[in-house]
Amino acid sequence: MADQTPKYRAPALDKGLDILELLAASSRPLSIAEISEGVGRSRGEIFRMLQVLEERDYITRGEGDVGYSVTPRLFRLGMEQPPVKSAIETALPVMHHLADVCGQACHLVVPSGEQIVVVARVDPPGEVALVVRVGHRRPMSQSTSGHVLLAFREEQTRERWLDLIQRFEPTLDRKKLTRLLNQLRARGYACERSHVVDAVTDLSAPVLQHGSAVCALTIPYIEQQNATQSTDDVVAALLRATGEISEALQFGSSNRTA
C-alpha cells in the first residue's frame, strides 16, 4: 500500500488494490473481517468490492467459504506483457534442449518488486528432478536467481532494488550481500546451496540485454548416481543456453524449436 499521499485520488480503485495487495501477501485465505481490519475499512465499504473482484476472477472463495484468496489472473495478465512474453517464447526451446542435455529441470525467473517470480519451467526426461512451479515467489535477497538478477544490473538499478529490499528486510546485511554479488558477477554465474532444499545446488546465470539481466535461468542441480555429466559440464551447458537466449533477444528469435 502506498507510503505517500498521492496527488490524485480514486477511492474505489484504492480500495480494490488494497484488497488485492493484502490477499497477495497472505499465505492463507482471509475472512471478510480480516480483510476489513487489514485494509482499515468497514465491512460495508469492502463488501461490494469483494463481489466485483470475485465476479472478475481476481479473487476466489475456497470450499466451505473459508475466506478469500487471489487467483492467478493478475499473474496471467503480467505474463502477457511483451517483454516477459518475448523472453518466455524465446527461452523455452533452449530450456527444453538444456533439460534434455543435462537431465536436470530448469526454470526462468524475473524480478517482481523485492521478490523473484518463476515464469517458465521445463522438466527433464528422467525420473528424478526438483521442479519449481510457475508462479513461485521468494525474496530476491534469499534466492540464487535473485542474486543473479541483482548482480547483473547497472549499479544505480541495483542500489534502488537494495533500498526496496531493505524496506522489507530491515536486518539485511547489505555489505555482505554486495560482496557476494560482486563475486558472482566476476564469475559470470551463481553456484549456491539451495536456500530451500538440502542436497540441491542452485546453478543460475543471467539472460542479458544491453549488458543487464532481464531474467535468470536456473537449474536446481541434483547430483545423481551414474550421471554422464559433471557439475562443470552442466554449468557450461547453462552458460551456452543463456548466451543463446541473450543473443536471440538482442538480434532475433532462436533457431531452436520446442
ROVODO-912627 format. One record per residue (C-alpha): y, x, z. Coordinates in steps of 0.2 Angstrom, whole numbers, padded with zeros to 4 digits, always signed. Each point is the difference from the previous one (the first is absolute). Layout:
N
YXZ...
# end
This chain:
258
+0000+0000+0000+0017+0006-0004+0009+0012+0012+0018-0003-0006+0009-0016-0003+0001-0003-0019+0016-0004-0009-0008-0017-0007-0012-0012+0008-0014-0011-0007-0007-0008+0016-0015-0008-0008-0005+0016-0009+0003+0010+0016-0012-0012+0009-0014+0002-0013+0001+0019-0001+0000+0001+0019-0016-0010+0001-0008+0010-0014+0005+0017+0008-0007-0006+0017-0016-0006-0007-0002+0016-0010+0002+0011+0015-0013-0010+0010-0018+0005+0001-0006-0018+0003+0006-0018-0004+0015-0007+0009+0002-0017+0007+0016-0010-0003+0006+0004+0018-0003+0018-0003+0010+0000-0016+0014-0010+0008+0001+0013+0014-0002+0015-0012+0014-0005-0012+0011-0007+0014+0001-0018-0008-0005-0017+0006-0016-0008-0006+0010-0013-0008+0010+0013-0010-0016+0009-0007-0012-0015-0002+0006-0005-0018+0001+0019-0005-0018+0002+0005-0005-0015-0010+0009+0007-0016-0007+0017+0002-0017-0007+0002+0002-0011-0015+0006+0015-0010-0016+0010+0006+0010+0014+0009-0008-0005+0017-0016-0009+0005-0008-0008+0015-0017+0006+0005-0015-0011+0003+0003-0011+0015+0018+0002-0001+0000+0016+0010+0017+0005-0006+0010+0007-0016-0003+0016-0009+0007+0007-0016-0010-0001-0016-0001+0014-0014+0013-0009-0010+0014+0012+0004-0011+0014-0003-0005-0007-0017+0018-0002-0005+0004+0018+0005-0015+0006-0011+0008-0008-0015+0015+0011+0001+0001+0011-0016-0001+0017+0009-0015-0005+0011-0009-0009-0014+0003+0014-0012-0007+0013+0012-0015-0011+0004-0004-0003-0018+0002+0018-0004-0010+0007+0015-0015-0011+0000-0009+0007-0015+0002+0018+0007-0005-0006+0017-0016-0007-0007-0004+0017-0008+0004+0009+0016-0011-0011+0010-0014+0002-0013+0002+0019+0000+0001+0003+0019-0011-0014+0006+0014-0005+0012+0011-0015+0002+0019+0002-0003+0015-0011+0002+0018+0000-0005+0014-0001+0013+0019-0004-0001+0014+0000+0013+0005-0017+0008+0014+0002+0013-0006+0012+0013-0018-0004-0005-0012+0004-0014-0010-0014-0009-0016+0002-0011+0003-0008-0017-0016+0005-0009-0017+0006+0003-0015+0006-0009-0018+0000+0008-0012+0014-0005-0017-0003-0009-0010+0006+0015-0005-0009+0016+0010+0009+0013+0019+0000+0000+0015-0005+0011+0009-0014-0009+0018-0004+0005+0005-0018-0004+0015-0004-0011+0014-0005+0010-0004+0011+0015+0015+0007+0009+0003+0014+0012+0016+0009+0007+0005+0013-0012+0001+0014+0013-0018-0004+0005-0009+0001-0016-0005+0014-0012+0007-0010-0015+0016-0003+0009+0002+0019+0003-0002+0003-0019+0013-0013-0004+0012+0008+0013-0003+0017-0005+0003-0002-0019+0017-0009+0001+0017+0008-0002+0007+0005+0017+0013-0014+0001-0013-0013-0003-0012+0008+0013+0013+0001+0013+0004-0019-0003-0018-0005+0002-0002+0011+0016+0015-0009+0007-0008-0017-0004-0017+0006+0007+0008+0006+0016+0008-0017+0003-0018-0007+0002-0007+0016+0008+0013+0006+0012-0012+0014+0007-0003+0007-0017+0000+0019+0000+0011+0002-0016+0000+0019+0000-0019+0001+0001-0002-0013-0014+0013+0009-0011-0010+0017+0002-0016-0009-0005+0009-0008-0015+0007+0017-0006-0018+0008+0002-0007-0015-0010+0013+0002-0014-0003+0018-0002-0019-0003-0001+0002-0014-0013-0011-0012+0009-0006-0006+0017-0016+0003+0008-0001-0008+0018-0013-0008+0011+0001-0019-0001+0012-0008+0012-0012-0015+0001-0018+0005-0003-0009+0015+0007-0010+0011-0012+0012-0004-0014+0012+0012-0008+0015-0008-0009+0004+0010-0016+0016-0006-0008+0012+0006-0014+0016-0007-0007+0003-0009-0016+0017+0006-0006+0014-0006-0010+0015+0012-0003-0007+0011+0014-0001-0014+0013-0016-0009+0007+0000-0018-0006-0017-0003+0008-0015+0010+0007-0018+0000-0006-0012+0003+0015-0018+0003+0002-0008-0004+0017-0012+0014-0002-0018-0001+0008-0011+0015-0001-0017-0005-0006-0017+0008+0000-0005+0006-0018+0018-0001-0006+0002+0008-0017+0019+0004+0004+0008+0009+0014+0016-0005+0008+0010+0013-0011-0008-0008-0015+0006-0017+0005+0018+0006+0004+0000+0008-0017-0005-0017-0008+0013-0009+0010+0014+0012-0005-0005-0003-0019+0000-0018+0003+0017-0001+0007+0007+0012-0013-0007-0012-0013+0007-0015+0007+0017+0009+0003+0001+0005-0018-0005-0017-0006+0014-0008+0010+0012+0012-0006-0004+0001-0019-0011-0016-0003-0017-0008+0005-0016+0010+0003-0012+0002-0014-0014-0006+0012-0007-0018+0001-0007-0008+0015
# end
